[in-house]
Amino acid sequence: MPTTSINLRPLTIDDYNIVLNWSKDDAFCSSNGWEKNRDPEELFRWWNNCIDVVTDDFIRMGIEMNKQLLGYVDLAYIKDNTAELGIAIGDSRLWGKGIGFNAALSMMGYGTKELGVTSFYAETHETNIRSKKMLGKLGFKEISRIGLEEYLGKNEQLIQYRYDI
């Protein structure tokens, strides 16, 4: 699947049905800390909150290709020219196809140009091989291994990364 047509866009309430489908993908839920079999009304309230709440230190954009929402990318903890990068691809069948890499590049470009970010941070689980490879390909360097978190049903080591412009 070519990834040249990826673009980032604001999320809307009209994306809810796609997000509801993601909530039924066990691999996605396990990888992103989402509760399985989430109540659709609770998920709707959460999604609506994602769209309505605007803060100075957090931006979430939809990843779109061929006019279809595929996931989202975040910049969090934006402060003093730093931000933490986060990515979630909603349909696990699309993992490993370069979508997250291209979305990360786009968001990092946005963060640098529009927000003056010069240092990006990221975190992943030790056994999340795809995420680790993507961060390496983007130029991130491992800086620490602090903390444990559940990933795919197991308590896994967290790895922190940094990329400086």
QUIPE-V797227 format. One record per pair of residues at least 4 apart in sequence whose C-alpha atoms are under 7 Angstrom apart, sorted by the first residue. I is the first residue (numbers start at 1). J is the second residue. If there is no record, write none. Layout:
I_J / I_J
//
This chain:
1_97 / 3_98 / 3_99 / 5_65 / 5_66 / 6_63 / 6_64 / 6_65 / 7_63 / 7_64 / 7_65 / 8_61 / 8_62 / 8_63 / 8_64 / 9_61 / 9_62 / 9_63 / 10_61 / 10_62 / 11_15 / 11_51 / 11_61 / 11_62 / 12_51 / 13_48 / 15_19 / 16_20 / 16_44 / 16_47 / 17_21 / 18_22 / 19_23 / 20_24 / 20_40 / 21_25 / 22_28 / 22_90 / 22_91 / 23_29 / 23_36 / 23_37 / 23_38 / 24_37 / 25_29 / 25_91 / 26_30 / 26_36 / 27_31 / 27_92 / 28_32 / 28_90 / 28_91 / 28_92 / 29_33 / 29_34 / 29_35 / 29_36 / 30_34 / 30_151 / 30_152 / 30_153 / 31_151 / 31_152 / 38_43 / 39_43 / 40_44 / 41_45 / 42_46 / 43_47 / 44_48 / 45_49 / 46_50 / 47_51 / 48_52 / 49_53 / 57_76 / 57_77 / 57_78 / 57_79 / 58_75 / 58_76 / 58_77 / 58_78 / 59_74 / 59_75 / 59_76 / 60_72 / 60_73 / 60_74 / 60_75 / 61_72 / 61_73 / 61_74 / 62_69 / 62_71 / 62_72 / 62_73 / 63_69 / 63_70 / 63_71 / 63_72 / 63_73 / 63_103 / 64_68 / 64_69 / 64_70 / 65_69 / 70_89 / 70_90 / 70_91 / 71_88 / 71_89 / 71_90 / 72_87 / 72_88 / 72_89 / 73_86 / 73_87 / 73_88 / 73_103 / 74_85 / 74_86 / 74_87 / 75_83 / 75_84 / 75_85 / 75_86 / 76_83 / 76_84 / 76_85 / 77_83 / 77_84 / 78_82 / 78_83 / 79_83 / 81_116 / 81_117 / 81_118 / 81_119 / 82_117 / 82_118 / 82_119 / 82_120 / 83_117 / 83_119 / 83_120 / 83_121 / 84_120 / 84_121 / 84_122 / 85_120 / 85_121 / 85_122 / 86_122 / 87_100 / 89_95 / 89_100 / 96_130 / 98_102 / 99_103 / 100_104 / 101_105 / 101_134 / 102_106 / 103_107 / 104_108 / 105_109 / 106_110 / 107_111 / 108_112 / 109_113 / 110_114 / 111_115 / 111_116 / 111_117 / 112_116 / 112_117 / 112_118 / 118_164 / 118_165 / 119_162 / 119_163 / 119_164 / 119_165 / 120_162 / 120_163 / 120_164 / 121_161 / 121_162 / 121_163 / 122_160 / 122_161 / 122_162 / 123_158 / 123_159 / 123_160 / 123_161 / 124_128 / 124_131 / 124_132 / 124_158 / 124_159 / 124_160 / 125_156 / 125_157 / 125_158 / 125_159 / 126_156 / 126_157 / 126_158 / 126_159 / 128_132 / 129_133 / 130_134 / 131_135 / 132_136 / 133_137 / 134_138 / 135_139 / 135_140 / 136_140 / 136_141 / 139_163 / 140_161 / 140_162 / 140_163 / 141_161 / 141_162 / 141_163 / 142_159 / 142_160 / 142_161 / 142_162 / 143_160 / 143_161 / 143_162 / 144_159 / 144_160 / 145_157 / 145_158 / 145_159 / 145_160 / 146_158 / 146_159 / 147_157 / 147_158 / 148_155 / 148_156 / 148_157 / 148_158 / 149_155 / 149_156 / 149_157 / 149_158 / 150_154 / 150_155 / 150_156 / 151_155 / 151_156
//
